[in-house]
Amino acid sequence: VRPSVQRLLDSMVGAAAYVRNHRLDVIASNELGRALYSPAFAQAEREGWAQPNLFRFTFLDESSREFYREWDRLASDCVAMLRIEVGRSPHDRALGALVGDLSINSSDFAAMWASHRVVALKAGIKQYHHPQVGDLDLTYDSVELAADPGLRMSVFTVEPATVSADNFALLATWAATTRREGQL
């Protein structure tokens, strides 16, 4: 991403945020975004990928089923979003390879892909069970970066004075501690 976009991400200290492309590759994030999606970043590191891919994490990493408390709904929404991207970019070889890889390696993905559902999600609530801090109910907003066609920024915030807010604060503390120890 452009340096100004990374500075924008880094300036969001009370929110988790990342920038992704149309294949759901996380190409930049702030510290809290990296902490929130630490299981996906860990998968990318294990597999030797340059960055996490949230489609691959959802369908190819068993830990995603615990991480996303509403895995079935989220997975179905992911497939429906991917179908939109394939329609927009039918000649994108990397996108086609991603669909092929997921179809071969995940029977859940293959079944959902066959449903032909299409949806564009730009805001909502996601429910997580983070391995370090427990349950989080986060509101997200996703916006296109006008100066960077094909890139979207997703920002996750928490309702104040809730258990999720306490756990989100704990996540921020964990992220800072992990960064100091050179692990995040």
Number of C-alpha atoms within 10 A of each C-alpha: 12 9 8 9 16 15 11 12 24 19 11 15 13 13 20 27 28 24 25 23 17 18 21 20 18 24 15 22 24 22 21 27 26 19 24 25 21 18 19 25 22 15 19 18 13 9 11 10 11 12 18 25 21 20 21 22 20 22 22 17 14 10 15 21 18 13 21 20 18 14 18 13 10 16 20 20 18 23 25 20 19 24 20 17 18 16 10 11 13 12 10 11 10 10 18 15 11 16 22 13 14 20 18 11 14 17 12 15 22 16 13 19 20 10 11 11 15 18 14 13 13 12 14 11 13 16 17 23 18 22 13 14 18 15 19 24 21 21 15 19 16 18 13 16 13 9 8 12 10 13 21 20 19 20 22 22 18 22 12 9 8 12 15 21 18 14 19 27 16 15 22 21 14 17 22 17 13 13 13 10 9 8 9 16
